[in-house]
Amino acid sequence: MRKHLSISALAKEVDITTRAIRFYEEQGLLAPERRGHERTYTSKDLVRLKLILRGKRMGLSLAECRDLIEMYELSDGKSKQAEMTLVKIAEKRVFLERQILEINQLAIELDGIAEHFQMIMNGHPDSLNA
């Protein structure tokens, strides 16, 4: 990889828009070098951006992504980052499992409602009281 990337080259590298990159800059997650009016990004910026996108895929907030990045950049950051990532993964998994249960319960309720209306359509007026 080249030492410096333009914003469009960086966007292409990770398959996002330049607008998204500017947003991450506004949020303080990226700080490109400036050469006149042109932004230039280093391999460090590319790593930061990949960590942001990985965090987003995991369902982390931008603040949580920032925390992970800051830990990564500390001298002992990799072990702290790994520990924090494992905690976030466990929390996200519990949240997703709860959502799965709620979705399954909703599907059961919808099946009951559909059955109720199917009975009405089949001429069972007693089902109106169900």
KANOR-V838205 format. One record per residue. N is the residue number from 1. RES is the residue in one letter. SS is DSSP state (H for helix, E for strand, C for the rest). D_CENTER is the distance of its C-alpha to the mean C-alpha in Angstrom with 1 decimal. Layout:
BEGIN
n->{N | N}
res->{RES | RES}
ss->{SS | SS}
d_center->{D_CENTER | D_CENTER}
END
This chain:
BEGIN
n->{1 | 2 | 3 | 4 | 5 | 6 | 7 | 8 | 9 | 10 | 11 | 12 | 13 | 14 | 15 | 16 | 17 | 18 | 19 | 20 | 21 | 22 | 23 | 24 | 25 | 26 | 27 | 28 | 29 | 30 | 31 | 32 | 33 | 34 | 35 | 36 | 37 | 38 | 39 | 40 | 41 | 42 | 43 | 44 | 45 | 46 | 47 | 48 | 49 | 50 | 51 | 52 | 53 | 54 | 55 | 56 | 57 | 58 | 59 | 60 | 61 | 62 | 63 | 64 | 65 | 66 | 67 | 68 | 69 | 70 | 71 | 72 | 73 | 74 | 75 | 76 | 77 | 78 | 79 | 80 | 81 | 82 | 83 | 84 | 85 | 86 | 87 | 88 | 89 | 90 | 91 | 92 | 93 | 94 | 95 | 96 | 97 | 98 | 99 | 100 | 101 | 102 | 103 | 104 | 105 | 106 | 107 | 108 | 109 | 110 | 111 | 112 | 113 | 114 | 115 | 116 | 117 | 118 | 119 | 120 | 121 | 122 | 123 | 124 | 125 | 126 | 127 | 128 | 129 | 130}
res->{M | R | K | H | L | S | I | S | A | L | A | K | E | V | D | I | T | T | R | A | I | R | F | Y | E | E | Q | G | L | L | A | P | E | R | R | G | H | E | R | T | Y | T | S | K | D | L | V | R | L | K | L | I | L | R | G | K | R | M | G | L | S | L | A | E | C | R | D | L | I | E | M | Y | E | L | S | D | G | K | S | K | Q | A | E | M | T | L | V | K | I | A | E | K | R | V | F | L | E | R | Q | I | L | E | I | N | Q | L | A | I | E | L | D | G | I | A | E | H | F | Q | M | I | M | N | G | H | P | D | S | L | N | A}
ss->{C | C | C | C | E | C | H | H | H | H | H | H | H | H | C | C | C | H | H | H | H | H | H | H | H | H | C | C | C | C | C | C | E | E | E | C | C | E | E | E | E | C | H | H | H | H | H | H | H | H | H | H | H | H | H | H | H | C | C | C | C | H | H | H | H | H | H | H | H | H | H | H | H | C | C | C | H | H | H | H | H | H | H | H | H | H | H | H | H | H | H | H | H | H | H | H | H | H | H | H | H | H | H | H | H | H | H | H | H | H | H | H | H | H | H | H | H | H | H | H | H | C | C | C | H | H | H | H | H | C}
d_center->{26.0 | 27.8 | 27.9 | 26.7 | 24.4 | 24.6 | 21.6 | 22.0 | 22.4 | 19.2 | 17.3 | 19.1 | 18.4 | 14.6 | 14.9 | 13.5 | 15.9 | 18.0 | 17.2 | 13.5 | 15.1 | 17.5 | 15.0 | 13.6 | 17.3 | 18.1 | 15.6 | 17.5 | 14.9 | 17.1 | 20.9 | 22.7 | 26.4 | 28.5 | 31.5 | 33.2 | 30.8 | 28.7 | 25.5 | 25.4 | 22.7 | 23.4 | 22.1 | 20.7 | 18.6 | 17.4 | 16.4 | 14.6 | 12.7 | 11.8 | 10.7 | 8.5 | 6.9 | 7.0 | 5.6 | 2.3 | 3.4 | 4.9 | 3.7 | 5.5 | 7.2 | 8.8 | 11.8 | 10.6 | 9.5 | 13.0 | 14.6 | 13.6 | 14.8 | 17.9 | 18.7 | 18.3 | 20.9 | 23.3 | 26.2 | 25.1 | 21.4 | 20.6 | 21.9 | 20.5 | 17.0 | 17.5 | 18.7 | 16.0 | 13.3 | 15.5 | 15.7 | 12.0 | 11.9 | 15.0 | 13.8 | 10.8 | 13.4 | 15.9 | 13.7 | 13.1 | 16.8 | 17.8 | 16.1 | 17.8 | 21.1 | 20.8 | 20.2 | 23.1 | 25.3 | 24.6 | 25.5 | 28.7 | 29.6 | 29.1 | 31.3 | 33.9 | 33.9 | 34.2 | 37.1 | 38.7 | 38.8 | 39.9 | 42.8 | 43.7 | 43.7 | 45.9 | 48.5 | 47.9 | 48.4 | 48.3 | 44.5 | 44.3 | 45.0 | 42.3}
END
